[in-house]
Amino acid sequence: MYFFDKNIEFSGNIACLDDEGKAFTYEQIWDMGDRMTENILAGSLVLLLCSNNVESYCIYMALLRKRCPVILLGNSVDKQLINEMRDTYRPEFVIGGGYSPERVNEHEPINEELGLLLSTSGSTGARKLVRLSYRNIQANCDSIVEYLSIDKNERAITTLPMEYTYGLSVIHSHAAVGASVVLTDLTFFSERFWEAVNDLQVTSMAGVPYSYEILFRRLEMDKMSLPYLKTMTQAGGHLKPDLQERVGTWARQTGRRFFVMYGQTEATARMSYIPPERCLEKIGSIGIPIPGGKIEITDDELIYYGDNVSMGYATSREDLTVGDDNRGRLETGDMAYADSDGYFFITGRKKRFIKLQGKRIGLDGLQEFLQEEMETDNIVCTGTDDTGVHIWIAEEAVMEQTDLIRKIFAEKFGIRGKFVTFNRIDEIPRNESGKILYNRLK
């Protein structure tokens, strides 16, 4: 039995609530989902335009139960992208976002193991999708439940988009044990969001690095009264050391757990984590492999092994008939090393290194240094071997200090001024989960 199948043991448990506090049991969401998808034939490819609400939750779980492979897109995407996805993958049905579940294409062959199709990490609706099997989803779900010690008494709140692999994994892991999730699109800046956290007795929250910048630097979450919240998790990118120390210290002092984690869509969300008791000791690390996973370093690249490794990619409908290309092995594209305790550290993306004047330069390292030196997130780095380092600045006060930055680069990194260019922009482009969209900085 998979976590999304009907488990009579959980039928009376609360599965989800809206942000006004209206609760739905598992039996209710099963019935609602079955009604909403009754016109959809089992085994059909379905494009679901979703949101963090009860309707999307019911439909999504029902489609998994009917063994209908699901392409998940946020319901706020533009019509052009929806049409491109329909042309590329030819789903039999489109549902959500105002679409009625009517057949839009004839059925075509599809691999029976395929359960879910998601955009790759950091993308914004790119037509390239990650092919995830039911086995992948279940394996990652089981690992997360184990290392986070999730049981039926837990209650999470949605702080990330449902179509984002990390946000979706929160929903999966709670459904697996008969726990509940508060479904909301409210932001951290909404007073109602924090009322829901307390009124509905939320026990856990998830966030990407950008989330924690907002929570602890702007909203000063460590000064809030949150009596029921006991677990915080972070993934989706590198958390700055000083912020990890601040959140980890607050968690330790208040008897909470803070998990720093690492993952990719290609591994169905998560690959490693730092046990909370070592959070402050291992600042900057991505931790140790999740239960059932294994990590190796080959030619400085982090290679992950596990049942949660995706089947591969898809760029056309024909790719959906293909079997498991990866066979449990994922080349992450991240450069890394392990310390003497077996904890892993990422040094940068394989594609985020350039060579200047015979030196190998890590753009991620430069960017993190500059952000700390200038005390702002409104500065990022790109570059090529031929053109050097490009610095993108979305803050006028920082733009006025370009001479200082040139001097720092020359003295600290040996990068001469002619290899550094500056670009003033209105804002740093990010996706809904806060990841920087480097491909837009051109």
Disulfide bonds with the S-S distance in Angstrom:
none
